[in-house]
Amino acid sequence: MSPATTDETGQRPRVKATDVAARAQVSVATVSLVANGKAAGRVSESTVRRVQQAIEELGYIVNQAARSLATGRRQCVALVAQDMTNPFISAIAAGVAEALGTQTQLLLAVSGSGSQEPDLRHVFGADVDGVLLDYPVAVPWEATEAQRPIVVMDDPKAPTGTSSVCFDLRAGASQLADHLITLGHRTVMYLDTPRPVATFADRRRYLTDQLRRQRKDVRVLRTHSDIEIGAARAKVLANWPSWEEAGVTAIVAASDVQAYGVLGALADLKADVPGRVSVASFDDLPFAAIVCPPLTAISLPAFDLGFEAATLLQDIIERGNRARRSVVLPTHLTVRGSTGPAAA
């Protein structure tokens, strides 16, 4: 019975590597190399094409259990993150998926918004090859016990011994500070988040330091909201009159999502942006270019963060080298229509 026929139950039998090998007229070992993405430098391009054609024609699917037994790997990586409703996290996940390709599965361990937390015990106890951690937590004992390679993302204070990929926040903050000072802003409201995450603390600190370094008379006021459009909008609606009375001419949000809420509230209040108040933020997600007015933002490439972290993790898994490595991604300011000269 050939793989194209059905058995007595009417079901098509599982296609085996031997079937592909027979169709392509190669060895089973060659099929394994091609199917597992390890043919480069070992199998000629013409043979690779022939095997791939046979795989497609027969509908061959790699037996993951057999592959795991042979390689000692599960071809699965976990991504731990907080608040999948945040488009920044979604962009990270997209970058991770792009780097992993089709040969490695992605296990997502994410929470909703607010105070929910993913269960890290289950993640580190899972049968995965490594963990990508975009979550502010000390690496639990389960990670050490299981000896899982870990790459921490967007955390300038990554746990000792773990590799990391983060942003050069100081560079972007310096550019935004220079932009605001040049436009004449001297009283800035910083919309922070209450989440105890190092990246948010550094965003606020670097911007505040750079503003005060350039002008001693600059005042940076601080408030906070959760990273939700509704929460940021409510904060501005309730407080804008008092902020304006205090001389605030610019609002900087810790994230784009909060900035969207700020822009919505100011539109409701008929407070012209940027004529009456300028708005800027950290992140520069795709929506920043199409909100009204388009948002000035420090570009933190979330997709690149995920891609680089997954690439680094794969390299650690492949080479077995656990030596700590750090990758710092560049940032820059993208100026759009939401910032302008300070109101007189």
GIMOSUL-V78478 format. One record per pair of residues at least 24 apart in sequence whose ideal C-beta (glycine too) atoms are under 6 Angstrom apart, sorted by the first residue. I is the first residue (numbers start at 1). J is the second residue. Records with the same first field share a line. If there is no record, write none. Layout:
I->J / J
//
This chain:
3->58
15->58 / 59 / 60
19->58
20->54 / 55 / 58 / 60
23->54
24->50 / 51 / 54
35->62
37->103
73->129
74->127 / 129
75->104
76->105 / 107 / 128
77->104 / 128 / 129 / 130
78->107 / 109 / 123 / 128 / 131
79->108 / 132
80->109 / 118 / 123 / 133 / 135
81->110 / 134
82->111 / 135
83->113
84->110
85->113
86->227
87->285
88->283 / 302
91->302 / 303
92->302 / 305 / 306
94->303
95->303 / 306 / 307
96->306 / 310
98->307
99->307 / 310 / 311
100->310
113->228
129->317
130->313 / 317
132->309
136->197
149->316 / 317
151->309 / 312 / 313
153->305 / 309
154->199
155->198
156->198 / 202
157->198
161->324
163->312 / 324 / 325
164->326
165->305 / 308 / 309 / 327
167->300 / 329 / 331
168->328 / 330 / 331
169->202 / 203 / 206
170->206
171->331
172->298 / 331 / 333
173->206 / 207 / 210
174->210
175->333
176->280 / 298 / 333
177->207 / 210 / 211 / 214
180->250
181->214 / 215
183->341 / 342
184->341 / 342
185->249 / 250 / 342
186->217 / 218
187->219 / 247 / 248
188->220 / 250 / 252
189->221 / 243 / 248 / 251
190->220 / 222 / 252
191->223 / 253 / 258
192->222 / 224 / 254
193->224 / 227 / 254
194->224
200->254
203->254 / 282
227->255 / 257
229->260 / 261
232->258 / 261 / 262
233->261 / 264 / 265
236->262 / 265
237->265
240->269
249->277 / 342 / 343
250->278
251->279
252->280
253->281
254->282
255->283
256->281 / 283 / 285 / 288
259->295
263->291
273->338
274->338 / 339 / 340
276->343
278->339 / 340
279->338
280->339
284->334
293->337 / 338
294->336 / 337
295->336 / 338
296->335 / 336 / 338 / 339
297->334
298->331 / 333
299->331 / 332 / 334
300->331
304->329
//
